[in-house]
Amino acid sequence: MRYKMLISDLDETLLNDNGTINEKNIKAIKEAVQMGFKFVPNTGRSFNSVQGILTELGLKNKADQYVISYNGGAIIENLNNEVLIARAMDLNLANLIFKAGLQSDELTDVHVYTLDKLFIFNISEADRLYMNERGVPFELLETPDLTFLVDEKPLMKIIFENSNRNIREKIMTDVLREVGVDQVEATYSSGRYVEFNPAGVDKGSAGNVLGAKLGIKPEEIISAGDNSNDIAMIKSAGVGVAVQNAIAPVKDVAQVVTDRTNNEGAIAEILEKFVLGDD
């Protein structure tokens, strides 16, 4: 088998727009895994929030199967959700990001992820609907104060949600001016989020760390995504794939662009081309 692992983004890549999984994707993933292939979700979300997806794919609580969470902040083995690697954010840095991103006059929704919890400040109705549709657990953060995180598990990342592109760009500018471009990995996702991880933490580096742990070379990895937080993993893989609905900058760096969109089973197309048809 030429390729041994597919690392895939979830929203707008593996998942349909409504959060469900195309049956073609489920079938292809299960067939590939039966062959000894690794299918690894690589998401900005918490690993706790993807357990339903793992169940549908037959990967929940399975040994030697993995999830990469928080844009590369944590690598989890699915059996008992064992945290293998956690690359945390310093609380002082988190405070700077949090305050800088709230400088806009427009009300902005903020997600604060620890290793096992999600706290949301100023939750928008669109975001509340998204969380409910996908069964993502969260706790409301009532005041703009992160000091309570001293007593929580490690902090992983902070993201801001706003439907206004100009506001998102201002948040990006304000945060980078405050903390310095060399202190964070800053990306956009899903046409509504601005995401901040510690410097050096991204989906691509995490994928290669997991590959090395499993004895899988970068050239034996396929990565697939649709948005800017997927670019690092697409560039670092042996084959980087943009799904048909990906934004232009992702298609520009990808070696392959699928014919199918996320709603049409793009992940199945990738597996059929590179894995299931591999002699």
C-alpha positions in Angstrom: 0.0 0.0 0.0 1.6 3.2 -1.2 -0.3 5.5 1.2 -0.9 4.5 4.8 -2.9 7.4 6.3 -5.4 10.0 5.3 -5.6 13.0 7.6 -8.8 14.9 7.0 -10.4 18.1 8.1 -14.1 17.7 9.2 -16.3 20.7 8.5 -16.8 21.4 4.8 -14.4 18.5 4.0 -15.5 15.1 5.5 -18.9 16.5 6.7 -21.9 17.7 4.7 -22.9 21.3 5.2 -25.5 20.1 7.8 -22.9 18.2 9.8 -23.9 14.7 8.6 -21.5 12.3 6.8 -22.1 11.2 3.2 -22.7 7.5 3.0 -20.1 7.2 0.3 -17.5 8.5 2.8 -18.6 6.1 5.6 -18.4 3.1 3.3 -15.0 4.1 1.8 -13.4 4.9 5.2 -14.6 1.6 6.7 -13.2 -0.4 3.7 -9.8 1.4 3.9 -9.5 0.9 7.7 -10.2 -2.8 7.2 -7.2 -2.9 4.9 -5.0 -1.5 7.8 -5.2 2.1 6.6 -5.4 5.0 9.0 -8.2 7.6 8.8 -7.4 10.5 11.1 -9.8 13.4 11.6 -7.7 16.6 12.0 -10.0 19.3 13.4 -10.1 22.6 15.2 -12.6 21.0 17.5 -12.2 19.2 20.8 -11.8 15.4 20.6 -14.8 15.1 22.9 -17.1 16.7 20.3 -16.2 14.2 17.5 -17.2 11.0 19.3 -20.5 10.8 17.3 -18.5 11.0 14.1 -16.1 8.3 15.2 -19.0 6.1 16.1 -20.4 6.4 12.6 -17.1 5.6 11.1 -16.5 2.6 13.4 -13.5 4.3 15.0 -14.7 5.2 18.4 -12.7 3.7 21.3 -10.5 1.8 18.9 -6.9 1.1 19.7 -4.3 2.3 17.1 -6.8 4.8 15.6 -6.4 8.6 16.2 -7.8 12.1 16.2 -5.9 15.3 16.0 -7.7 18.2 17.8 -7.4 21.9 18.3 -5.7 22.5 14.9 -2.8 20.3 16.0 -2.8 21.1 19.6 -3.5 17.6 20.8 -3.1 14.1 19.4 -5.5 11.5 20.9 -5.6 7.7 20.6 -9.3 6.8 20.3 -9.1 3.9 22.8 -10.2 5.6 26.1 -9.4 9.0 24.5 -5.9 8.8 25.6 -4.0 12.1 25.2 -0.7 11.3 23.6 0.5 14.8 23.0 -0.8 18.2 24.1 0.8 21.4 22.9 -0.7 24.0 25.2 -1.1 27.8 25.1 0.4 29.9 27.8 -2.3 31.7 29.9 -0.6 35.1 29.6 -0.6 34.7 25.8 -4.3 33.7 25.9 -5.2 36.8 27.9 -3.5 39.0 25.4 -5.3 37.3 22.4 -8.6 37.4 24.2 -8.5 41.1 25.0 -7.0 42.2 21.7 -9.6 40.3 19.7 -12.5 42.1 21.6 -11.4 45.6 20.6 -14.0 45.8 17.8 -17.1 47.8 18.5 -19.2 45.0 17.1 -20.2 42.2 19.5 -18.0 39.1 18.8 -18.3 35.5 19.9 -15.2 34.0 21.5 -14.3 30.3 22.0 -11.8 29.3 24.6 -10.7 25.7 24.4 -9.0 23.8 27.2 -8.0 20.2 26.8 -11.4 18.9 27.8 -13.8 21.9 27.8 -15.1 24.6 25.6 -16.0 28.0 27.0 -17.9 30.5 24.9 -18.2 34.3 25.6 -20.9 36.4 23.8 -22.3 33.4 22.0 -24.1 34.3 18.8 -27.3 32.7 17.7 -25.6 31.3 14.6 -22.9 29.7 16.8 -25.5 28.4 19.2 -27.3 26.7 16.4 -24.1 25.3 15.0 -23.2 23.8 18.4 -26.6 22.3 18.9 -26.7 20.8 15.4 -23.3 19.1 15.9 -23.8 18.1 19.6 -20.8 20.1 20.7 -20.9 20.6 24.5 -19.9 24.0 25.9 -20.1 26.3 29.0 -21.0 29.9 28.8 -18.4 32.4 29.9 -20.3 35.2 31.5 -17.5 37.8 31.9 -14.4 38.6 29.8 -12.0 37.2 32.4 -9.8 34.2 31.9 -8.2 34.0 35.4 -10.4 30.9 36.2 -8.4 28.9 33.7 -5.6 28.6 36.3 -7.6 25.8 37.8 -8.6 24.1 34.5 -6.7 21.7 32.3 -4.2 23.1 29.7 -5.5 25.8 27.4 -5.3 24.8 23.8 -6.6 27.7 21.5 -8.8 30.7 21.2 -11.0 31.5 18.3 -13.4 34.4 17.4 -16.6 34.0 15.5 -18.1 36.8 13.4 -20.0 36.7 10.1 -18.6 40.0 9.0 -15.3 39.5 7.0 -14.1 43.0 7.8 -14.5 42.4 11.5 -12.6 39.0 11.2 -9.8 40.8 9.4 -9.7 43.5 12.1 -9.5 40.8 14.8 -6.6 39.2 13.1 -4.8 42.5 12.7 -5.4 43.6 16.3 -4.3 40.3 17.8 -1.1 40.1 15.7 -0.2 43.7 16.5 -0.7 43.0 20.2 1.1 39.6 20.6 3.5 39.6 17.6 3.2 37.5 14.4 5.9 35.1 15.7 3.9 34.1 18.8 0.9 32.5 17.2 -0.4 30.5 14.3 -3.3 32.6 13.0 -5.8 31.2 10.5 -9.3 31.6 9.2 -11.9 28.8 8.9 -15.5 28.1 7.8 -16.0 31.6 6.5 -16.7 32.9 10.1 -13.9 32.0 12.4 -10.5 33.5 13.2 -8.3 30.9 15.1 -5.2 31.3 17.2 -2.8 28.6 18.3 0.6 28.9 19.9 3.4 29.4 17.4 4.5 26.1 15.8 1.1 24.4 16.5 -0.7 23.6 13.3 -2.5 20.7 11.5 0.5 19.9 9.4 3.1 19.6 12.1 0.8 17.5 14.2 0.1 15.1 11.3 3.8 14.6 10.8 4.4 14.0 14.5 1.7 11.4 14.5 3.1 9.8 11.3 6.6 9.6 12.9 5.1 8.0 16.0 3.5 5.3 13.8 6.4 4.8 11.5 4.6 6.5 8.6 6.7 8.8 6.4 5.3 12.2 5.2 5.3 10.9 1.6 2.9 8.1 2.7 0.4 10.5 4.1 -2.6 12.1 2.3 -4.1 15.2 3.7 -7.5 16.8 2.7 -9.1 20.1 3.6 -11.0 23.2 2.4 -9.9 26.3 4.4 -6.8 28.2 5.4 -6.2 26.3 8.7 -5.8 23.2 6.5 -3.0 24.7 4.3 -0.2 23.6 6.5 -1.2 19.9 6.5 -1.9 20.0 2.7 1.5 21.3 2.1 3.3 18.9 4.4 1.7 15.7 3.1 2.8 13.3 0.4 -0.4 14.2 -1.4 -2.2 17.3 -0.5 -5.9 17.4 -1.6 -8.4 20.3 -1.7 -12.0 19.3 -1.9 -14.0 20.9 -4.7 -15.6 23.5 -2.4 -12.3 24.6 -0.9 -11.3 28.3 -1.0 -8.9 29.4 -3.8 -5.8 29.6 -1.6 -6.2 26.0 -0.6 -6.7 24.8 -4.2 -3.6 26.8 -5.1 -1.3 24.8 -2.8 -3.0 21.4 -3.3 -1.6 18.8 -5.6 -5.0 17.4 -6.3 -8.5 19.0 -6.3 -11.4 16.6 -6.1 -14.3 16.6 -8.5 -16.7 16.2 -5.7 -17.6 18.7 -3.0 -17.9 17.8 0.7 -21.7 17.2 0.1 -21.0 14.7 -2.6 -18.5 12.4 -0.9 -15.1 14.0 -1.6 -13.3 11.9 0.9 -14.6 8.7 -0.8 -13.3 10.0 -4.1 -9.8 10.4 -2.5 -9.8 6.9 -1.0 -11.1 5.4 -4.2 -8.3 7.0 -6.2 -5.4 6.6 -3.9 -6.2 3.7 -1.6 -9.0 1.4 -2.5 -7.9 1.1 -6.1 -4.3 0.6 -5.1 -2.8 -2.7 -6.3 
